[in-house]
Amino acid sequence: MYFFYGRHYFLYSVQWRNKNKWITFYLSWIMVGHLSFKLTNKRVLFFILAISAIIVIDSNVINFYAYTNKELPLPLKVGIFTIFSITFSIIAIVLLKVIESYHFSSNYKQRKAQNLVRFTAIASQFMVITFLAVEIVQMAFVNMYNSNLTLLILFTSFVPSILFLLLLVLLLVGWFRSSKNVMIIAYAISFSIVCIYLVVSTVYVNVQFTYNSEWVKAKSLHSTLVNSSVSDLALSFGVALDALYLFSFVLVWIATVALLRQYRNKIGRTRFWVIITIPLIYFLFPFETYFANFSEAMLSGSPVIFSVIYIILFSATKQVGGLLFSIVFLTAATKIKQPNLQNSLKIAAIGIAVIFSSIEINSLLYAAYPPYGVLTIMLMPLGSYSLFIGLFASARLASQDKKLRKEFFQSAEKQLALLQTIGKVQMEKELEKSLKSILKRPSILEESKDDYRREENVRELVQEVIYELRLKETSNKNTDAG
């Protein structure tokens, strides 16, 4: 106890002596948060590639050092880790600022729910940044950090992510029930599996951390790997997580192929299938150890060289997949002239890329110094929130804009067909809610002899209204043509 309070007093005094530095950092933080930022395709790709590059380094540096046995000095490693952490924090603040700049109309109850989701996303992201900052301060001044902070980062990252993904799954399932669109249910099942993955990962890391000391002292990664204890359940957890991620990845890949298949005629069938299949083969190759294990023979010949080459070649399998999945939304955004819908699709593109890039906990299990692995998971809540709010906003915008729905109907692009589907379904749901609220009024109830409040009756009324609207549009078109 004395050690804890003594450490706390020491850190407080150091921060007080460096007051000017902390004030400068705080002011720069506020300035970043107030920047006006416009999303373009180039900036979206830059964000995705920058996030992917840092995640690749953060999630694979332990594997690289394990085979090379060559390490940078501890102060330099902490410095690089701090730079990456600051970069990720700035990216998180900028993306939150971009999302905050878009608003769409909603009723009072919906607005309350949206504000709650928004507050959860912002609070969780800043809590993660705060815990990470405390770890960096501990490493900078006392050459150790508390592993419980890593667990707090894990909980603060994964619990809100599970919440946002569950909301997204419920949204997708609702759209599927009304549209019976196979691509929508493929996304819904995939994100449901991702939720299970996050739950199992949280349990796995907590079990593994019972074998680690509470305070992680400054030491080389080689000694960390040599002296690390492994849970007896590690093999079972590892196989389960690989199976879950594989299934989730393949489902989204199938949906991506279905949404991009119109490009077969533009670039040629052979070229299209080569481009779309390479990321899948690249992702699946590391799983060959479960089936054929071709790499075992090469590993026995020259283990160090082969292992280093293998890590370099196959360190970005998940990030390449995330980039491929984001192309669906980016290509759709380029074919739409409505600025708000463009931006919501770009936000969704960033979200899905971050989700499939951040699903990695292997480095986190070792409790290394610095805490490699926390940067990989720290943007997970922002990714899941971005995907949820991006898709939801896209559906709302499509449902409220008649010209957009007409443009989607006349287009042969599969991405726009998906937007047309979710926009139409969202419009029906909002119309159904409006009719329910109207039918609940006392004056309506007194005039009505039938129970129109029943769900099936309300749906019939909605379908009748939509049918009449379509007949009216068709007659107007015929009149204009005549």
N, C-alpha and C positions, 0 to 999 in steps of 0.2 A: 504494500500500500504506500509506504514512504517512497519507494522507487517510482511509483506512478505519479504521485503528486510532485515529487522533485523534478521529474522529467517535464511535467506540465508547466511548472514554474520556470524551468530553464527555457522551454520553447517560447513561453509568453515574454520573457525578458528579451530574448533574441528578436522576437517580432517587434517589441517596443523600440529596441535600439535601431531597427531597420524600418522605422515608421514611414519614412519618405518613400522607400521602395514599395511598401505595401500600398500606400496611397496612390502611387503611380500605376501600379498593377490594377487597382480597383477602378481608377479613372479610365484606363485603357479598356477594361472589361465593359464599362458602361458605354464607351464610345462605340465598341463593336456592336453592342446590342441595339444602338440607335442608327446604325447604318441603313440606308435604303439600298435594297439589293434586288436586281431584276434577274430572274432565271432565264438563261438561254440554254440551248442544247449543248453548247461547248462548255458552259459552266457546270451543267449537270454531269456531263462526262468527266470533267475535271474533278468534281467532288467524288464521284464514284471511284475513279482511278486513284485519287489521293487516299481515300479511306481504305481501298483494297490494298494499296502498297504498304501502308502502315500496319494493317492487320496481318498481311503476309509475313512481314518482318517480326512482329510481336508474337505471332503464333508458331513461328518456325525457328527462332533464334536458339532455343534450347536444343532442338534436334541437331542443328548445325554445330553448336559447340560440343555436343555429346560425342561427335565422331571426329572432330578436328583437334580437340583438346587445346585450342588456341583461343585466348580471350583478351578482350580489351581491358585496360585498367578499370577498377571499380568506379572511380570518380567520372571517367568518361562514359561508362555504361549508364550511370545515373543521370548524367547530363543529357545523353541522347534520349533516354526514356522520358526525361522532363520535357524536352523539346517536342517529342511526339505527343505527350499528354496535353501540352498547351495547344498544339495544332488541332488535336481532336476536340478540345474544349471550344476553340474558336469556331470550328466547323459546326459543332452542336448549336452554339449560340446563333450563328448566322442562319442555319436551317430553321431553328425555332422562330427567328425573326421573320423569315420568308413565309412560313406557315401562318404566323400571326397576322400577316398583312392581308389575308384573304378572309372575307366574311360572306356568309350566305344567309338569306332570310329563313326564319324558322319561328314556330310558335313558342309560347313561354316555356312549356314543359321541355320541348326539345332544346331550347336555348340553355336551360338549367343543366340538362344532361351533357350538352356539348361543353359547357364551362367546367363541369366536373372532370370530364375526360381531359380537357385542355390543362387544367390545373394539375392533374395527376402526371401528365407528360412533362410539364415544365418542372414540377417539384422533384420528380424522380431523376431527371437529367442533372439538375443542379445539386442534388444530394450526392449523386455519383461523382460529379466533379469535385465536390467538397471532400468526400472521403479520399479520393485520389490525391488531392492537394495535401491532405494531412499525412498520407503515406510518403509523399515526396519530401515534405518538411522533416519528417522523422529520419528519413535516409540522409538528408543533407546535413542534419545537425547532430544526430546521435548514432548514425551508421547502423540503424536497424529499423524495422517497422513491425507493427502489430498485425498478425495474420487475420485477426477478427475484422479488420477494416476491409480485407479482401472479400471476406464472406458478406459483409454489409454491401459492398459493391455488387456482388453476385445477386443478392436478394433484391436490391434496389433496381437492378437491371432486368432481372428475369420476371419478377412478380408483375410489374406494370406491363411488360411485354406480353405475358400470358393474358392479362386482362384485355389489352388492345386486340390481340389476335383472336380471342374468343368473341369479342364484339364484331370483328370482321367476319368470322365464321358464321355467326348468327345473321349478319347482313347478307352474306352470300347464300346461305341456306334459304332465307326468305326470298331472295331473287330467283333461286332455282325452283322453288315450289310454284312460282307463278309463271316461269318461262320454260322450265325443263331443259335448260341449256347445259350441255355436257361439260363445256369448258368451265362454267361457273362452279359446278359441283367438284370438278377436279381441283380447282383452287381451294375450295372449302375443305376437302379432305386433306390436302397437302398442309394447309395451315393448322388444321386440327392435329396432325401428326407433329408439326413443329411445336405446338403447345405441350404435347406429351414429352417430346424431346427435352424441352426446357425444364419440365418437372423432374424427369429422371436425372438430368444433368445436375440440378440443384441438390438432389439427394446424394448423388455420386460424390460431388465436391465436398459436401459436409461430412460424409463418411471418411473420405480420404484425409481431410484436415484433422481428424482425430488422431492421426499418426504423426502430425507435424507439431512442432513447438509453437507456443503462442507468439513469441517474439522471434522474428527471422533476422538473424545477424548477417552482417556483410561478409560474404564468402564467395568463392568462385563457383561458377555453374557446374564445373566438373565435380567438385566435392559435394555439391547439392545432389547431383544425380547418383553419385556413388553411394552416398549415405541415406538416400531417401528410402522410406518404407512404403510398401505398396499394399493396398487393401486386398483381402482375400476375394472380395467381390469385384475386383477390377476387371477381370476377364469377362464376367457376365455383363457388367455395365457397359464395357466397351463394345461388345457384340450387339447388344440391344440398341445402343446409340447409333452405331453404324447402320443397322437395319432400318431404323426409323428415318435417319437422314436420307438414306438411299431411296426409300419409298417416296418420301416427300419430294425429293429432287426430281425423280422420274415423272411424277404426276405433273409438276409444274412444267417440265420439259415437254411433255405431250401437249399440254394446253398451249405452250408457246409455239410449238410447231403448227398446231391447228390455226392459231391466230396469224401466223406469218406465211401460211402456205400459198397465198396469192402471189408471193414473190417467185414462185416456181416458173411462172410464165415470163417474168421480167428478167431474171438472171439465168434462166435455164434450170431444168430439173436436176441435172447432175451437179452443177455448181451449188444449187440451193441445198441439196442433201449433204454435200460435203461440208459446207459451212455450218449447217445446223447439227451435224452428227459429230464433228470434231470435239466440241465442248463436252458432249455426253461421253465419248470414248475417253477423253482426257480425265473426266471425273471418275469414270468407272475403273480405270486401270489400277489405282492403288488397292481396289478391292479384290484384285486377282490373288492375293494371299489367302483368301478364304476358299478359293476354288482350285486353281492350278499351281500357284506359287512359282511362277517362272523366274522370279528374281532371286530365289534361293541359290541356284547354281552360280549365278554371277556374283552374289554376295560372298560366297565361300572363297572365290578366287582372289578378289581384292576388296575386302569389306569397307575400308575407309574411303577409297576413291569412289566406289560404286554408291555408297551411302550418301556422300556429299552430292554427287551428281543427281542421285534420285531425289534428294530433298530440294535441290535447286529446280529441277524440272517439274516436280509435282507438288510444289508448295502453294499453288494458287488455284487448285481445282474448284474450290467452293466460290472463290471470287470471280473466276471466269463464268461459272454458272449464273451467279448473281447479275453480272453484266449482260449476259444473254437474255435473262428474263426481263431486264429493264428495257430492252430494245422494243418490246411490244408496246409499252406506253410512250416511249420516245417517238417512235414512228407514227403512232396515232396523233401525238401532239403536233407533229409537223404538217399533218393533213387537215388541221382545224384552224380556223381563223379567229375563233372566239378566245380572247386573251386569258380570261379566268379559267376556262376549261383546259387550255394549254398548260397553264401553271399547275392545276390540280393533277394532271396526268404526269407532269414532270416530278412533282412531289411524290406521287405513287411510284414512279420509276426509281427514285432515290431510295424509297422505303424498301422495295422488294430486293434491291441490290444489297442494301445494308443487312437485311435479315439473313439472306443466304450467305453473306460473307462473314457474319459475326457468330455463326453457330460453330463454335470451337472452344473446348475447355481443356484440351490436353496440357497446354503449357501452364494453365492455372493450377493443375493438380500438384505440381512439384513445390509450390510455395518458394519460388526462386527469389534471388536478390539481384536486380530489382524485380518487382512482382509482374513478370511477364505473363500475359494472358488477360489482364484486366482491361487493357486497351481494346482487345478484341471484342469483349462483351459490353463495353460501356455505352456504345451507341445503339445497342439492341432496342431499348425502349423508344428511342427517337425513330428508328427504322420502322418498327411496328406501328407507331403512331402515325408516321408519314404515310404509310401504305393505307391504313384505315381511313384517315381523313382525306387522302387523295382520291380514293375510290368513292367514298361517300359523297364528297363534294362534286365529283364528276357526274355521279348519278343524279344528284340534285340539280345541277346546272343543265344537264341534258333533259331532265323532266320538265324544266321551267321554260325552255326555249323551243318554240315551235319550228323555227328555221333550222335549228340544229338537228332536230329529229327528222325533218324532211331531207336534210343533207345526208344524214346517216342512211336513210332509206334508199336514196338514189345512188349511194356509193357501193362499190363492190369490195371495198377493203374490209377484211375480217375484223380488224381492230375496231373499226367504226361500227360494224355490225354488233359487236359486243357492247359498245357504248349505247347503241340504239336499244338493245335489249334491256340493259339495266336502267336506262333512262325511262323507257316505257313502263317497266315494272314499278319503278320508284314513283312515277306519276300516278299510276293506279293506286298505289298504297296511300299516297297523300290525299288523293281524291276520296278514297274509302274512309280515311280518318276524318276528312272534312264532313262527309255525309253523316258519319256516326255522331259527330259533335252537333250537327244541325238537328238530327232526329232526337237528340236528348233534350231539346228545348221543350218547355211545358206546353207552349202553343201548338207545336207540332204533334206532341203526344196526345193532346186533346182531340185534334182533328183526325188522327190516324186510328183506324179500327183494327188494323193488323199490327203485329209486333215487328216493325221494320228494324228494330235494334238488333235482331238476330244476325249473326255474322254472315250466314248464307244469303239472307235477304239483302244485306248491304252490298255484298259482292255482286249480286244480280243487278242491283241498281247501278253500280259502277260500270259493269259490263255493258248495260243498256246505254248509259251516257256515252261511253267510249265508242260504241257501235254507231250511235247517232252522229257523233262528231266525225267519224270516218266517212259515213254516208254523205255528210255535208261537204267534206273536203273533196270527195270524189265528184259530186255534182258540180261543185265550183270549177274543178279542173275541166270537166266536160263542157261547161258553159264557156270557159275561156277558150277552149279548143275550137268550139263551134263559132 
